[in-house]
Amino acid sequence: MGKLCEIAQEASRVGVFINFFSAIPRMPKVTLPDGKILDVPAGSTAADAIAKIGKRLLAATYAAEVNGRQVDLSFKLPDNCTLKAFTSASAEGREVLLHSTAHLLAMAVSRLYPEILPTIGPVVEEGFYYDFGNARAFTPEDLAKIEAEMAKIAQENLPIRRVELSKSEALKLFSGNKFKIEMINEIPEGEHSAYYIGDKWCDLCRGPHVPATGVLQAFKLTKVSSAYWRADSANDSLQRIYGISFPEKKMLDEHLALIAEAEKRDHRKIGRELDLYSFQPEAPGMPFFHDKGNIILSQLAEFMTEKMRQRNYEINKTPIILNQSLWLRSGHWDHYKDNMYFTEIDGQPFAVKPMNCPGNMLIFKANSHSYRDLPMRAGEFGLVHRHELSGVLSGLFRVRCFTQDDAHVFCTEEQMKSEIADLIALAHETYSAFGFSYEVELSTRPEKAMGDQKTWEFAERMLKEVLAEKGIPYKVNAGDGAFYGPKIDFHLKDAIGRRWQCGTIQLDMQMPEKFDLTYEGADGKKHRPVMLHRAIYGSFERFLGILVEHYAGKFPVWLAPVQVVLLSVSDPYNEFTESLAARMRESGIRAQADCRQETIGAKIRDAQMQKIPYMLVVGQKEKESGMLAIRTRDGKVEENIPVDIFIARVKKETGTRAC
């Protein structure tokens, strides 16, 4: 009995010892991106852990990622987790800042106009926007008032906190807002959440957000436009307010200076001033190119034609209206019909082509082909039409009809990588000729895609391998491929640092199957070709708009609609001035004579406004000596230049396509 008592007493003592240690809170282990492990007290938040790394890091952090999930800084850490801070310098942190400012905008509008209904406010490439229902058209005065209210809320430094809701709680909370109710009903049970700014105002959102409104100090509302709920013209019309936000005022000021410069370069404004193109109410979204604009388009076409002929392209032309059966076969009917125009011919349904690919496949199919014929490179400057909502039309950047510098390369699988590499080289040569640098994105399989997963994986791997072999860095744009294949997209950087999505190279192993395209291999059997789609300009219209803004209308000599203007000092010299202009035109120079009864100063100013590269003042001295006084559009002057020397100079600049 004594021994048993001793054992019992020992067990009791050990049990107490165990209970003592089990009562001590465990220290969660937090793994950082560099692999280091941080011990923090139980109950610590993401902010607590980041503060332990450094106070300066915490001050620059807007939100965090815990175990792969984006969370607020107030999120309580589990026992063992990974942690990554989203700072103002990161893409994720920037998105959190912008989205939080969108909510700040919505709160300000709600304070000022209680009858207006907030809908959604996503982050977009140029900043953010928020759409409002039940709203009249906002004026510039309204925007100034809203912006002032946003600044007031920011100064109040209201806490921003997340609350999880049941579906019934969410429906009750947003019962007066039909747009929010529609969204709530689409969200699965258990996934509803809202954010309160302060104690009273809240918005439906999954987050994360900055911890308080005081973080939001450098923002600007930039413009207002109309929109439709869910981008459907059958739904309610909304008012959309755009804005931008930065971590500090200096960055905002730099951005606003860039916007001011961009406004000066607006291609719609410059296009009117230089008489390049116009837009008419009789054909909304369809540009009218005037003679000067068409000259530039012709030069662009000539440039690309030369590049294509050097690479042994054939250049085709296909109809713009094709039978509906073709679009059913190509897959466009299932994936693109909402953006197409339709008509009827002889009782049969037809569609206006939104893309050139099917027509060029019919040309390939018109003849039999051997492996010796491949690669076959077929180009087309094809006019296409796509139905765009009126609210998104924007000058030459978003139109309803445009001409693509399209091409389709039909090749064997063995030739595929070398052909992709050659298309990348063509893109590089083209963009460099206009003074553009560029970045590359690889766009992968979209949710709605043709073909099996295995084929897509193979196609994506081929594009990755070519980019790696050429040493080209790229970013993956997941899910943004064409419905028939992955693609490489080129994003140009213009003279003031803006990025423009432009050219594309698409690897298509679906369409040849759909159209039963074949070639006879070396083994005498039928094989399926691989099809590469490519456009380098993207479209002539959009590329011209980019060029207008890139050069601010000061086109290099080879592109300038008028390369030289000869300015007659007075009537006695008009005939000589006209003869000089005719001589230059005979040499292939686009020259005009200005013999108006205006002062020479007025003529020079007009020529400068038209951004003509060279201005030649013609008077007694020039008539007697046969020498020219040359003035550039930037104000530089050269005296006593022989006519033949000047003609040779302009022809050289044109021939070499100097920037």
C-alpha positions as CSV (number, residue, x, y, z in Angstrom):
1,M,0.0,0.0,0.0
2,G,2.8,2.4,0.9
3,K,4.4,1.9,-2.6
4,L,1.1,2.5,-4.3
5,C,0.7,5.8,-2.4
6,E,4.1,6.9,-3.4
7,I,3.3,6.2,-7.1
8,A,0.0,8.1,-6.8
9,Q,1.7,11.0,-5.1
10,E,4.4,11.1,-7.9
11,A,1.7,10.9,-10.7
12,S,-0.2,13.8,-9.1
13,R,3.0,15.9,-8.8
14,V,3.9,15.2,-12.5
15,G,0.3,16.0,-13.6
16,V,0.5,19.4,-11.9
17,F,3.8,20.0,-13.6
18,I,2.4,19.1,-17.0
19,N,-0.7,21.3,-16.4
20,F,1.6,24.2,-15.4
21,F,3.4,24.1,-18.7
22,S,0.3,23.5,-20.8
23,A,-1.1,26.7,-19.3
24,I,1.9,28.7,-20.7
25,P,0.8,30.2,-24.1
26,R,2.8,28.8,-27.1
27,M,4.9,31.3,-29.1
28,P,3.7,31.2,-32.8
29,K,6.4,30.7,-35.3
30,V,6.2,33.1,-38.2
31,T,8.2,32.2,-41.4
32,L,9.3,35.3,-43.4
33,P,9.9,35.4,-47.2
34,D,13.7,35.1,-46.7
35,G,13.2,31.9,-44.7
36,K,13.9,33.4,-41.3
37,I,11.6,32.4,-38.4
38,L,10.2,34.9,-36.0
39,D,8.7,34.0,-32.6
40,V,5.9,36.3,-31.5
41,P,3.5,36.1,-28.5
42,A,0.3,34.2,-28.8
43,G,-2.5,36.5,-30.1
44,S,-0.2,38.7,-32.1
45,T,-1.5,40.4,-35.2
46,A,0.3,40.8,-38.6
47,A,1.1,44.3,-37.5
48,D,2.7,43.1,-34.3
49,A,5.0,40.7,-36.2
50,I,5.9,43.3,-38.8
51,A,6.7,45.8,-36.0
52,K,9.1,43.3,-34.5
53,I,11.0,43.2,-37.8
54,G,11.2,47.0,-37.8
55,K,9.1,50.1,-37.1
56,R,10.0,51.7,-40.4
57,L,8.8,48.6,-42.3
58,L,5.5,48.7,-40.4
59,A,5.0,52.4,-41.3
60,A,5.4,51.5,-45.0
61,T,3.1,48.5,-44.9
62,Y,-0.5,48.6,-45.9
63,A,-1.6,44.9,-45.5
64,A,0.0,41.4,-45.4
65,E,-0.2,37.9,-46.7
66,V,-0.5,35.1,-44.2
67,N,-0.3,31.5,-45.5
68,G,-1.0,32.8,-49.0
69,R,-4.1,34.7,-48.0
70,Q,-4.2,38.5,-48.2
71,V,-5.2,40.0,-44.9
72,D,-5.5,43.3,-42.9
73,L,-2.7,44.2,-40.5
74,S,-5.2,43.6,-37.6
75,F,-5.4,39.9,-38.6
76,K,-4.5,37.5,-35.7
77,L,-1.7,35.1,-36.6
78,P,-2.2,31.3,-36.3
79,D,0.3,29.3,-34.4
80,N,2.6,28.6,-37.3
81,C,2.4,30.6,-40.5
82,T,4.1,32.4,-43.3
83,L,4.0,36.1,-43.4
84,K,4.7,38.7,-46.2
85,A,4.3,42.4,-45.8
86,F,2.7,44.4,-48.6
87,T,4.5,47.7,-48.6
88,S,3.9,50.8,-50.6
89,A,6.6,49.7,-53.0
90,S,5.0,46.4,-53.8
91,A,2.3,45.8,-56.5
92,E,0.0,44.3,-53.9
93,G,0.5,47.2,-51.5
94,R,-0.2,49.7,-54.3
95,E,-3.5,47.8,-55.1
96,V,-4.5,47.9,-51.4
97,L,-3.8,51.7,-51.3
98,L,-5.8,52.3,-54.5
99,H,-8.7,50.1,-53.4
100,S,-8.9,51.7,-50.0
101,T,-9.0,55.1,-51.6
102,A,-11.9,53.9,-53.8
103,H,-13.8,53.2,-50.5
104,L,-12.9,56.6,-49.2
105,L,-14.4,58.1,-52.4
106,A,-17.6,56.1,-51.9
107,M,-17.9,57.2,-48.3
108,A,-17.4,60.9,-49.3
109,V,-20.1,60.6,-51.9
110,S,-22.5,58.9,-49.4
111,R,-21.9,61.7,-46.9
112,L,-22.6,64.4,-49.5
113,Y,-25.4,62.7,-51.5
114,P,-27.2,60.1,-49.3
115,E,-29.6,59.3,-52.1
116,I,-26.8,58.0,-54.4
117,L,-26.1,54.2,-54.3
118,P,-22.5,53.0,-54.2
119,T,-22.0,49.9,-56.4
120,I,-18.4,48.7,-57.0
121,G,-15.0,50.3,-57.0
122,P,-12.2,48.2,-58.5
123,V,-8.5,49.0,-59.1
124,V,-7.6,49.6,-62.8
125,E,-4.3,50.2,-64.6
126,E,-4.6,54.0,-64.4
127,G,-5.7,54.0,-60.7
128,F,-9.2,53.2,-59.5
129,Y,-12.8,54.1,-60.1
130,Y,-16.1,53.8,-58.3
131,D,-19.5,53.4,-59.9
132,F,-22.6,55.1,-58.5
133,G,-26.3,54.4,-59.2
134,N,-29.2,56.7,-58.8
135,A,-26.9,59.6,-59.6
136,R,-27.1,62.6,-61.9
137,A,-24.1,63.5,-64.1
138,F,-21.3,64.7,-61.8
139,T,-19.8,68.1,-62.7
140,P,-16.2,69.3,-62.1
141,E,-17.6,71.3,-59.2
142,D,-19.0,68.1,-57.7
143,L,-15.6,66.4,-58.0
144,A,-13.9,69.2,-56.2
145,K,-16.5,69.0,-53.4
146,I,-16.2,65.2,-53.2
147,E,-12.4,65.4,-53.1
148,A,-12.5,68.0,-50.2
149,E,-14.8,65.6,-48.3
150,M,-12.4,62.8,-48.9
151,A,-9.6,64.9,-47.4
152,K,-11.7,65.7,-44.4
153,I,-12.4,62.0,-43.8
154,A,-8.7,61.3,-44.2
155,Q,-7.9,63.9,-41.5
156,E,-10.3,62.3,-39.1
157,N,-8.1,59.2,-39.3
158,L,-11.0,56.8,-38.9
159,P,-10.2,53.1,-38.3
160,I,-11.0,50.7,-41.1
161,R,-12.1,47.3,-39.8
162,R,-13.4,44.1,-41.3
163,V,-16.5,42.3,-40.1
164,E,-17.7,38.9,-41.3
165,L,-21.4,38.5,-42.0
166,S,-24.0,35.8,-42.6
167,K,-25.9,36.2,-45.8
168,S,-29.0,37.4,-43.9
169,E,-27.0,39.9,-42.0
170,A,-25.5,41.3,-45.2
171,L,-28.9,41.5,-46.8
172,K,-30.2,43.5,-43.8
173,L,-27.2,45.8,-43.7
174,F,-27.4,46.8,-47.4
175,S,-31.2,46.5,-47.7
176,G,-31.5,49.9,-49.3
177,N,-29.0,49.3,-52.1
178,K,-30.3,47.0,-54.9
179,F,-26.8,46.7,-56.5
180,K,-25.3,45.4,-53.3
181,I,-28.3,43.0,-52.8
182,E,-27.6,41.5,-56.2
183,M,-24.0,40.9,-55.4
184,I,-24.8,39.5,-51.9
185,N,-27.1,37.0,-53.5
186,E,-24.3,35.8,-55.7
187,I,-21.8,35.3,-52.9
188,P,-21.7,31.8,-51.3
189,E,-22.8,31.6,-47.7
190,G,-19.9,32.0,-45.3
191,E,-18.0,34.4,-47.6
192,H,-19.8,37.7,-46.9
193,S,-17.8,40.5,-45.4
194,A,-17.9,44.2,-45.0
195,Y,-15.6,47.0,-44.0
196,Y,-16.5,49.7,-41.6
197,I,-14.8,53.1,-41.9
198,G,-15.4,54.6,-38.5
199,D,-18.5,53.3,-36.6
200,K,-21.3,54.0,-39.0
201,W,-20.4,53.8,-42.7
202,C,-19.6,50.4,-44.3
203,D,-19.1,48.8,-47.7
204,L,-19.4,45.3,-49.0
205,C,-15.8,44.0,-49.7
206,R,-13.5,41.1,-49.0
207,G,-10.4,43.4,-48.5
208,P,-7.7,43.8,-47.4
209,H,-7.5,47.6,-46.7
210,V,-5.2,50.1,-45.0
211,P,-5.7,50.2,-41.3
212,A,-7.1,53.8,-41.1
213,T,-8.1,56.7,-43.4
214,G,-5.2,58.8,-42.1
215,V,-2.9,56.6,-44.4
216,L,-4.7,58.1,-47.4
217,Q,-3.2,61.5,-47.9
218,A,-2.2,61.9,-51.6
219,F,-5.1,61.4,-53.9
220,K,-6.8,63.1,-56.8
221,L,-10.1,62.5,-58.7
222,T,-9.3,62.7,-62.4
223,K,-12.4,62.3,-64.5
224,V,-16.0,61.2,-64.6
225,S,-17.9,59.1,-67.2
226,S,-21.0,57.1,-67.7
227,A,-21.2,53.4,-67.4
228,Y,-23.7,50.5,-67.2
229,W,-24.2,48.2,-64.3
230,R,-22.3,45.0,-65.1
231,A,-21.3,46.6,-68.4
232,D,-24.7,45.8,-69.9
233,S,-26.5,48.5,-71.8
234,A,-29.8,46.8,-70.8
235,N,-29.0,47.6,-67.1
236,D,-29.1,50.8,-65.1
237,S,-26.9,53.7,-66.2
238,L,-24.2,54.6,-63.6
239,Q,-21.9,57.5,-63.0
240,R,-18.2,56.5,-62.8
241,I,-15.6,58.6,-61.0
242,Y,-12.0,57.8,-61.6
243,G,-9.1,58.6,-59.3
244,I,-5.5,58.0,-58.4
245,S,-3.7,57.7,-55.1
246,F,-0.1,57.6,-54.0
247,P,1.9,57.0,-50.7
248,E,3.1,60.6,-50.7
249,K,2.3,64.0,-52.2
250,K,5.5,64.3,-54.2
251,M,4.6,61.2,-56.1
252,L,1.1,62.5,-56.7
253,D,2.5,65.8,-58.0
254,E,4.8,64.0,-60.4
255,H,1.8,62.0,-61.7
256,L,-0.3,65.1,-62.2
257,A,2.5,66.7,-64.1
258,L,2.6,63.6,-66.3
259,I,-1.2,63.8,-66.8
260,A,-0.8,67.5,-67.8
261,E,1.8,66.5,-70.4
262,A,-0.4,63.7,-71.6
263,E,-3.3,66.1,-72.1
264,K,-1.0,68.3,-74.3
265,R,-0.2,65.2,-76.3
266,D,-3.8,64.0,-76.6
267,H,-4.1,62.4,-80.1
268,R,-7.6,63.6,-80.5
269,K,-6.6,67.2,-80.0
270,I,-3.5,67.0,-82.1
271,G,-5.3,65.0,-84.8
272,R,-7.8,67.9,-85.2
273,E,-5.0,70.5,-85.2
274,L,-2.9,68.7,-87.8
275,D,-6.0,67.7,-89.9
276,L,-5.1,64.0,-89.7
277,Y,-8.5,62.4,-88.9
278,S,-12.0,63.1,-87.6
279,F,-14.9,61.4,-86.0
280,Q,-18.4,61.9,-87.3
281,P,-21.8,61.2,-85.7
282,E,-22.9,59.3,-88.8
283,A,-20.3,56.5,-88.0
284,P,-19.7,56.5,-84.2
285,G,-16.4,54.8,-83.3
286,M,-15.3,54.7,-86.9
287,P,-12.5,57.1,-87.7
288,F,-12.3,59.2,-91.0
289,F,-8.8,59.6,-92.2
290,H,-8.0,62.8,-94.0
291,D,-5.3,63.1,-96.6
292,K,-2.5,63.9,-94.1
293,G,-3.5,61.1,-91.8
294,N,-3.7,58.7,-94.7
295,I,-0.2,59.6,-95.7
296,I,1.1,58.4,-92.3
297,L,-0.9,55.2,-92.6
298,S,0.6,54.6,-96.1
299,Q,4.1,55.1,-94.7
300,L,3.4,52.6,-91.9
301,A,2.0,50.1,-94.4
302,E,5.0,50.5,-96.6
303,F,7.4,50.0,-93.7
304,M,5.7,46.8,-92.6
305,T,5.4,45.6,-96.2
306,E,9.2,45.9,-96.6
307,K,9.8,44.0,-93.4
308,M,7.4,41.2,-94.5
309,R,8.8,40.9,-98.1
310,Q,12.3,40.6,-96.6
311,R,11.0,37.6,-94.6
312,N,9.3,36.0,-97.7
313,Y,5.7,36.8,-96.7
314,E,2.9,36.6,-99.2
315,I,0.3,39.4,-98.6
316,N,-3.3,38.5,-99.0
317,K,-6.7,40.2,-99.0
318,T,-9.9,38.6,-97.8
319,P,-13.5,39.7,-97.8
320,I,-14.9,41.5,-94.8
321,I,-18.3,39.7,-94.8
322,L,-18.3,35.9,-94.5
323,N,-21.0,33.2,-94.0
324,Q,-22.1,32.5,-90.4
325,S,-21.0,28.8,-90.9
326,L,-17.4,29.9,-91.0
327,W,-17.7,31.7,-87.7
328,L,-19.4,28.6,-86.1
329,R,-16.5,26.5,-87.4
330,S,-13.8,28.9,-86.1
331,G,-15.3,29.1,-82.6
332,H,-15.9,32.9,-82.9
333,W,-19.6,32.3,-82.8
334,D,-19.4,30.7,-79.3
335,H,-16.7,33.0,-77.9
336,Y,-17.1,36.3,-79.7
337,K,-20.5,36.8,-81.2
338,D,-21.5,39.6,-78.8
339,N,-18.8,41.7,-80.4
340,M,-19.8,41.0,-84.0
341,Y,-22.0,42.7,-86.6
342,F,-24.4,40.6,-88.7
343,T,-26.2,40.9,-92.0
344,E,-28.1,38.6,-94.5
345,I,-27.3,37.9,-98.1
346,D,-29.6,35.8,-100.3
347,G,-31.5,34.6,-97.3
348,Q,-28.3,33.4,-95.6
349,P,-26.8,34.7,-92.3
350,F,-23.5,36.5,-92.7
351,A,-21.1,38.2,-90.2
352,V,-18.7,41.1,-90.7
353,K,-15.3,39.8,-89.7
354,P,-13.9,40.8,-86.3
355,M,-10.7,39.0,-87.1
356,N,-8.8,38.0,-90.2
357,C,-7.8,34.5,-89.2
358,P,-10.6,32.4,-90.8
359,G,-10.2,34.0,-94.2
360,N,-6.5,33.3,-94.3
361,M,-7.1,29.7,-93.3
362,L,-9.4,29.4,-96.3
363,I,-6.6,30.6,-98.5
364,F,-4.2,28.0,-97.0
365,K,-6.9,25.4,-97.6
366,A,-7.4,26.4,-101.2
367,N,-4.2,24.6,-102.3
368,S,-2.5,21.4,-101.2
369,H,0.8,21.8,-99.3
370,S,4.0,19.8,-98.8
371,Y,6.4,20.1,-95.8
372,R,8.7,21.7,-98.3
373,D,6.3,24.7,-98.6
374,L,6.5,25.4,-94.9
375,P,6.8,27.7,-93.1
376,M,4.2,29.6,-95.1
377,R,3.9,33.2,-93.9
378,A,0.8,35.0,-95.0
379,G,0.1,38.6,-94.1
380,E,-3.0,40.8,-94.5
381,F,-3.7,44.5,-93.8
382,G,-7.3,43.5,-93.0
383,L,-10.2,45.8,-92.1
384,V,-12.2,44.3,-89.2
385,H,-15.3,45.5,-87.3
386,R,-16.0,44.8,-83.6
387,H,-19.0,46.1,-81.6
388,E,-17.8,48.1,-78.7
389,L,-20.1,49.8,-76.2
390,S,-20.4,53.6,-76.9
391,G,-19.2,54.3,-73.4
392,V,-15.7,52.8,-74.0
393,L,-15.0,54.4,-77.3
394,S,-11.9,56.6,-77.1
395,G,-10.4,58.3,-80.1
396,L,-8.2,55.9,-82.1
397,F,-7.5,53.8,-79.0
398,R,-10.9,52.1,-78.9
399,V,-12.8,52.0,-82.2
400,R,-15.4,49.8,-83.9
401,C,-13.5,49.4,-87.2
402,F,-9.8,49.2,-87.7
403,T,-7.1,47.7,-89.9
404,Q,-4.8,45.0,-88.4
405,D,-1.3,44.4,-89.7
406,D,-2.2,40.8,-89.4
407,A,-0.2,37.7,-90.4
408,H,-0.5,34.0,-90.0
409,V,2.4,31.6,-90.1
410,F,1.7,28.0,-90.9
411,C,4.6,25.7,-89.9
412,T,5.6,22.3,-88.6
413,E,6.1,21.7,-84.9
414,E,9.9,21.5,-85.6
415,Q,9.8,25.0,-87.1
416,M,7.6,26.5,-84.5
417,K,10.2,27.8,-82.1
418,S,12.4,29.4,-84.8
419,E,9.3,31.1,-86.3
420,I,8.3,32.5,-82.9
421,A,11.8,33.8,-82.4
422,D,11.7,35.5,-85.8
423,L,8.4,37.2,-85.0
424,I,9.9,38.5,-81.7
425,A,12.8,39.8,-83.8
426,L,10.4,41.5,-86.2
427,A,8.6,43.2,-83.2
428,H,12.0,44.4,-81.8
429,E,13.1,45.8,-85.2
430,T,9.7,47.6,-85.6
431,Y,9.5,49.2,-82.1
432,S,13.1,50.2,-82.1
433,A,12.6,52.1,-85.4
434,F,10.1,54.3,-83.7
435,G,12.1,54.8,-80.5
436,F,10.0,52.6,-78.2
437,S,11.3,50.4,-75.5
438,Y,9.0,47.6,-74.4
439,E,8.1,44.9,-71.9
440,V,6.8,41.4,-72.6
441,E,3.9,39.5,-71.0
442,L,3.0,35.8,-71.5
443,S,-0.8,35.3,-71.4
444,T,-2.0,31.8,-70.5
445,R,-5.1,29.7,-70.9
446,P,-8.4,31.6,-70.2
447,E,-11.3,30.1,-68.4
448,K,-13.3,29.7,-71.6
449,A,-10.9,28.1,-74.0
450,M,-10.9,25.6,-76.9
451,G,-8.9,22.5,-76.7
452,D,-7.6,20.2,-74.1
453,Q,-5.3,21.1,-71.1
454,K,-2.4,19.0,-72.4
455,T,-2.3,20.9,-75.8
456,W,-2.4,24.2,-73.9
457,E,0.4,23.2,-71.6
458,F,2.6,22.2,-74.6
459,A,1.9,25.5,-76.4
460,E,2.6,27.6,-73.2
461,R,5.9,25.7,-72.7
462,M,7.0,26.5,-76.3
463,L,6.5,30.2,-75.8
464,K,8.3,30.1,-72.4
465,E,11.2,28.3,-73.9
466,V,11.6,30.7,-76.8
467,L,11.6,33.7,-74.4
468,A,14.1,32.0,-72.1
469,E,16.4,31.1,-75.1
470,K,16.4,34.7,-76.3
471,G,17.0,36.0,-72.7
472,I,13.8,38.1,-72.7
473,P,12.3,38.8,-69.2
474,Y,8.6,38.5,-69.1
475,K,5.6,38.6,-66.7
476,V,2.9,36.0,-66.7
477,N,-0.6,37.3,-67.3
478,A,-2.6,34.3,-66.1
479,G,-5.8,33.6,-67.9
480,D,-5.6,36.3,-70.5
481,G,-4.7,34.2,-73.5
482,A,-6.9,34.1,-76.7
483,F,-9.6,31.4,-76.6
484,Y,-7.6,29.3,-79.1
485,G,-4.1,29.7,-77.7
486,P,-1.5,31.4,-75.4
487,K,0.2,34.5,-76.5
488,I,3.2,36.9,-76.1
489,D,2.1,40.5,-75.7
490,F,4.3,43.6,-76.2
491,H,3.8,46.6,-74.0
492,L,5.4,49.7,-75.4
493,K,6.9,52.5,-73.3
494,D,6.4,56.0,-74.8
495,A,8.4,59.2,-74.6
496,I,6.8,60.2,-71.2
497,G,6.9,56.7,-69.7
498,R,3.4,55.5,-70.3
499,R,2.8,51.8,-71.3
500,W,0.7,50.7,-74.2
501,Q,-0.4,47.1,-75.0
502,C,0.4,46.7,-78.6
503,G,1.7,43.7,-80.6
504,T,0.9,40.1,-80.0
505,I,2.2,36.6,-81.0
506,Q,-0.3,33.8,-80.5
507,L,0.4,30.1,-80.8
508,D,-2.7,28.3,-82.1
509,M,-3.0,24.5,-82.3
510,Q,-6.8,24.6,-82.3
511,M,-7.8,26.4,-85.5
512,P,-5.9,24.1,-87.8
513,E,-7.9,21.2,-86.3
514,K,-11.2,23.1,-86.6
515,F,-10.5,23.8,-90.3
516,D,-8.8,20.5,-91.0
517,L,-5.7,22.1,-92.3
518,T,-3.0,19.6,-93.5
519,Y,0.3,19.3,-95.3
520,E,2.0,16.3,-96.7
521,G,5.1,15.3,-94.6
522,A,8.3,13.7,-95.7
523,D,6.8,10.4,-94.8
524,G,4.0,10.9,-97.4
525,K,1.3,11.2,-94.7
526,K,-1.0,14.1,-93.8
527,H,0.1,16.2,-90.9
528,R,-1.5,19.1,-89.0
529,P,0.3,22.5,-89.2
530,V,0.8,24.8,-86.3
531,M,-0.6,28.3,-86.8
532,L,1.0,31.4,-85.4
533,H,-1.1,34.6,-85.3
534,R,0.7,37.9,-85.1
535,A,0.1,41.6,-85.3
536,I,3.0,44.0,-84.6
537,Y,1.3,47.4,-84.8
538,G,-1.8,45.7,-83.3
539,S,-3.9,48.0,-85.5
540,F,-2.9,50.9,-87.7
541,E,-5.4,53.1,-86.0
542,R,-4.3,52.5,-82.4
543,F,-0.6,52.5,-83.3
544,L,-1.1,55.9,-85.1
545,G,-2.8,57.3,-82.0
546,I,0.2,56.1,-79.9
547,L,2.7,57.6,-82.3
548,V,0.9,61.0,-82.2
549,E,1.2,61.1,-78.5
550,H,4.7,59.6,-78.4
551,Y,6.0,62.3,-80.8
552,A,3.5,65.0,-79.6
553,G,2.7,65.4,-83.3
554,K,6.3,66.1,-84.2
555,F,6.7,63.2,-86.5
556,P,10.1,62.2,-87.8
557,V,10.7,63.3,-91.4
558,W,9.9,60.0,-93.0
559,L,6.4,60.0,-91.4
560,A,5.6,63.7,-91.5
561,P,2.6,64.3,-93.9
562,V,4.3,67.5,-95.0
563,Q,8.0,67.3,-94.8
564,V,8.9,70.7,-96.2
565,V,7.0,74.0,-96.5
566,L,8.4,76.8,-98.6
567,L,7.3,80.3,-97.4
568,S,7.1,83.0,-100.0
569,V,8.2,86.4,-98.6
570,S,5.8,88.2,-100.9
571,D,3.9,87.9,-104.2
572,P,6.9,88.6,-106.6
573,Y,8.5,85.4,-105.3
574,N,5.5,83.1,-105.5
575,E,6.3,81.6,-108.8
576,F,9.9,80.8,-107.8
577,T,8.6,79.3,-104.5
578,E,6.1,77.1,-106.4
579,S,8.8,75.9,-108.8
580,L,11.1,75.0,-105.9
581,A,8.2,73.0,-104.2
582,A,7.5,71.2,-107.5
583,R,11.2,70.3,-107.9
584,M,11.2,68.8,-104.4
585,R,8.0,66.8,-105.1
586,E,9.6,65.5,-108.2
587,S,12.4,64.2,-106.0
588,G,9.9,62.4,-103.8
589,I,9.7,64.9,-101.0
590,R,6.3,65.9,-99.6
591,A,6.6,69.7,-100.1
592,Q,4.1,72.5,-100.2
593,A,4.4,76.2,-101.1
594,D,2.8,78.8,-98.8
595,C,2.1,81.8,-101.0
596,R,-0.7,83.4,-99.0
597,Q,-0.9,87.1,-98.5
598,E,0.3,86.9,-94.9
599,T,3.4,88.2,-93.2
600,I,6.4,85.8,-93.1
601,G,6.2,85.7,-89.4
602,A,2.6,84.5,-89.5
603,K,3.5,81.8,-92.1
604,I,6.4,80.6,-89.9
605,R,4.1,80.4,-86.8
606,D,1.5,78.5,-88.8
607,A,4.1,76.0,-90.1
608,Q,5.4,75.6,-86.5
609,M,1.8,74.9,-85.3
610,Q,1.5,72.3,-88.1
611,K,4.8,70.8,-86.7
612,I,6.3,70.7,-90.2
613,P,10.0,69.5,-90.0
614,Y,11.5,72.0,-92.4
615,M,10.5,75.6,-93.2
616,L,12.3,77.4,-96.1
617,V,11.9,81.2,-96.4
618,V,12.1,82.2,-100.1
619,G,12.8,85.8,-101.2
620,Q,15.1,87.8,-103.3
621,K,18.3,86.4,-101.7
622,E,17.3,82.8,-102.3
623,K,16.1,83.5,-105.8
624,E,19.4,85.1,-106.8
625,S,21.8,82.8,-105.0
626,G,19.9,79.5,-105.4
627,M,20.8,78.9,-101.7
628,L,18.3,78.1,-99.0
629,A,17.7,79.4,-95.5
630,I,16.5,76.4,-93.5
631,R,14.4,76.7,-90.3
632,T,13.5,73.6,-88.3
633,R,10.2,73.4,-86.3
634,D,12.3,73.6,-83.2
635,G,13.7,77.0,-84.2
636,K,17.2,76.1,-85.5
637,V,18.3,78.1,-88.5
638,E,20.9,77.2,-91.2
639,E,21.9,79.7,-93.9
640,N,23.2,79.2,-97.5
641,I,22.4,75.5,-98.0
642,P,22.4,74.5,-101.7
643,V,19.0,73.2,-103.0
644,D,20.5,69.8,-104.1
645,I,22.2,69.3,-100.8
646,F,19.0,70.0,-98.9
647,I,17.0,67.6,-101.2
648,A,19.6,64.9,-100.6
649,R,19.4,65.4,-96.8
650,V,15.6,65.0,-96.7
651,K,15.7,62.0,-99.0
652,K,18.3,60.3,-96.8
653,E,16.3,61.0,-93.6
654,T,13.2,59.5,-95.4
655,G,15.0,56.5,-96.8
656,T,16.7,55.5,-93.6
657,R,13.6,56.3,-91.6
658,A,15.6,58.2,-89.0
659,C,13.7,58.9,-85.8
